[in-house]
Amino acid sequence: MQALLSFDQAPPFPAPLRFFLSAPLYGIAAGALLLTQGEAVLASRWLPGALALTHLLTLGFLLQVMLGALIQILPVVAGANLRQPLWLARLVHLGFNAGSLCLIYAFLRGDPAAYLPAGVLLGSALLLFLLATGLALKGVPDTSPSIRGLKLGLVALPMVAGLGLLILLVLSGAPALPLVPLVDLHAAWGLAAWAGGILAAVGYVVVPMFQLTPPYPPGFAWQFNRVLLGLLVLATLAFFFGIPGLPRLAEAGIALAGAGFIHLTLDLQRRSKRPVPDVSRRFWRSGLAAALVACAMAFGAALLPPLATLSRWAPLFGVVLGVGGFMAILSGMLYKIVPFLVWLHLQNLGRPAPNMNRILGEPAQRRHYQAHLFSLALLVPAALFPESLTRPAGLALMLSQGLLLLNLLQACKVYRQHGRPATPQTVAG
Amino acid sequence: MSAPQRVVDARGLEPPEPFVRTVDALDELADGETLQLLIYREPHPLFRMLRQNGYTYRSSLWDDGTYEILIRKA
C-alpha cells in the first residue's frame, strides 16, 4: 500500500513556493518604504507613498500568498486539478509580479505612463489564473461549503481587478466617475469578497484539519460566502445606479458577516483538542482579533459616516486589517502549509521525511510572531501619530518580514538536504 | 451500501494520519466489506486514490459537519 501514499496530484513544490517566498520581500519593501519616507506614507490614504504601501501589502503580500495557496490547495480541497501547474505558476508569478512592481512604481513616481503596462500585466496574469482555475473547477459539483466558497471567491477576483483597472482609467483622465466611492468599492471587493471569502472557504478545511478544532457548522459555512458576495453585489449596484444609503447598509452587513465568521472561528479554536496553542494558531488568533476590530470600525463608519472622513481613520483601518489581520492569518497558514508540503514532497520522492515540527521549529516561528506583534504595536500608534513612530514601525515590519522569509528558506533548506539523492557508496574488494 | 464492517474515525487527527490510517484499513478490507471513514473535510486526494485502485465510495455531510465516506471494493 506504500505506493498509494503518493499524493501524485500535488502540484510540484516550486509552483506555490515561488509565491510564498516572494510575499515577504514585498513585506520587507513595505517596511523599507515606511522607514525611508517616514510620516508622508501614513499621512493620508491618497498620497503616493500610501498608495504604494497599500499595494505592497495587498497585492505583493496578500494576493501573492493567496495565489500560491490556491494553486496548491485546489486539488486538495476541491479535487480540481490544474493543467500544467508549474508552467501556470511560472507565468502567473512573472506577470503578476512585473505588474505589481510597475503599479507600485507608478504610484511612487506619480507616472501615469506606467499605469497602462501595470494594468496589462496584472490583468493578463490574473486572467490566466482565473481561466486555469475556472477550467479546473468546471464540472466540480458543490459537494462542500469550501468548494462553493472558492468558486464565489474566484468570482470576486475579476471584480477587484476590473474595478482596479477602472480606477487606473479614471486616474488617466477618463471616464469621469467619483473616485473615492470607486476606490472604497475596489477595496471592499478585494478585502471582503476576495480575501475574506477565500480565507473562509480555505478555513473551513484547514482550521479543523491543522488546529484540531470541531468543524464549522455546515448551515453557516454553506451560506456565509453567498451572503458576503450578495452584499458586495448590492453595494456595487448602489454605486453604479446611484442609490443613496444602500452602500452603507451593505457595508454594515459585510462587517457583521465578517464578525460572525471571526467569532465562530475563535470559538472553534477555543474548543481545539490541542489545549496549548502552537504559533500558527497564535497568528490566527491575533489576526482574527485584529480583523474583529476592523469589522467594528467598518460597522461604526457605516452607522456614522463622518468617522471615515477623520484623517487617521483610513490609515488605522488599513494597518489593523492589513497587517494585524490578513498578514497574521496568512503567516499562520504558511507555517502549516509549507512544512506539510516539504514533508509531502519528500514522501513523493521516496525519501525519509523528518517530523513536521523539525522541518520548521516552533522557536523560529515564535521569534517571527513576537516580531510581528512588536511591529503591530508600533504601526497602530504610527497610524494615529505618524510624525514620531512611522520610521521605527517600518524597521520593525522589515524585521518581522525578514524573519518570515528566513523561516521559509529554512524549510526549503530541509527539503533540499533530505531530497538530495544519497551519495553512492564504493565498497572495496 | 451495507452497514460498515470497519470504521476509521479520523476526526481530530492531524494530516497525514487520516490518510495513512485509511490506507492501512483498506489493506485489511475483504471483498464485500464496507469501510466507514469519518472526517471533518472531503478528502479529495483519497478519492482520487480510491478511483485509481478500484474502490467505490459514497460521501455524505452530516449536520454536525462530519463527512461520512463509505468505501468498498468495486
HADDOCK unambig.tbl for C-alpha pairs under 7 A between the chains (distance, minus, plus):
assign (segid A and resid 1 and name CA) (segid B and resid 23 and name CA) 6.85 0.50 0.50
assign (segid A and resid 4 and name CA) (segid B and resid 49 and name CA) 6.71 0.50 0.50
assign (segid A and resid 7 and name CA) (segid B and resid 45 and name CA) 6.71 0.50 0.50
assign (segid A and resid 76 and name CA) (segid B and resid 44 and name CA) 5.53 0.50 0.50
assign (segid A and resid 76 and name CA) (segid B and resid 45 and name CA) 5.88 0.50 0.50
assign (segid A and resid 77 and name CA) (segid B and resid 44 and name CA) 6.49 0.50 0.50
assign (segid A and resid 78 and name CA) (segid B and resid 44 and name CA) 6.60 0.50 0.50
assign (segid A and resid 79 and name CA) (segid B and resid 44 and name CA) 5.03 0.50 0.50
assign (segid A and resid 79 and name CA) (segid B and resid 45 and name CA) 6.98 0.50 0.50
assign (segid A and resid 205 and name CA) (segid B and resid 41 and name CA) 5.95 0.50 0.50
assign (segid A and resid 208 and name CA) (segid B and resid 40 and name CA) 6.84 0.50 0.50
assign (segid A and resid 209 and name CA) (segid B and resid 14 and name CA) 6.10 0.50 0.50
assign (segid A and resid 210 and name CA) (segid B and resid 14 and name CA) 6.05 0.50 0.50
assign (segid A and resid 212 and name CA) (segid B and resid 12 and name CA) 4.97 0.50 0.50
assign (segid A and resid 212 and name CA) (segid B and resid 13 and name CA) 6.81 0.50 0.50
assign (segid A and resid 212 and name CA) (segid B and resid 14 and name CA) 6.93 0.50 0.50
assign (segid A and resid 213 and name CA) (segid B and resid 12 and name CA) 6.82 0.50 0.50
assign (segid A and resid 215 and name CA) (segid B and resid 40 and name CA) 5.92 0.50 0.50
assign (segid A and resid 215 and name CA) (segid B and resid 65 and name CA) 5.47 0.50 0.50
assign (segid A and resid 216 and name CA) (segid B and resid 65 and name CA) 6.47 0.50 0.50
assign (segid A and resid 217 and name CA) (segid B and resid 64 and name CA) 6.32 0.50 0.50
assign (segid A and resid 217 and name CA) (segid B and resid 65 and name CA) 5.77 0.50 0.50
assign (segid A and resid 218 and name CA) (segid B and resid 63 and name CA) 6.64 0.50 0.50
assign (segid A and resid 218 and name CA) (segid B and resid 65 and name CA) 5.60 0.50 0.50
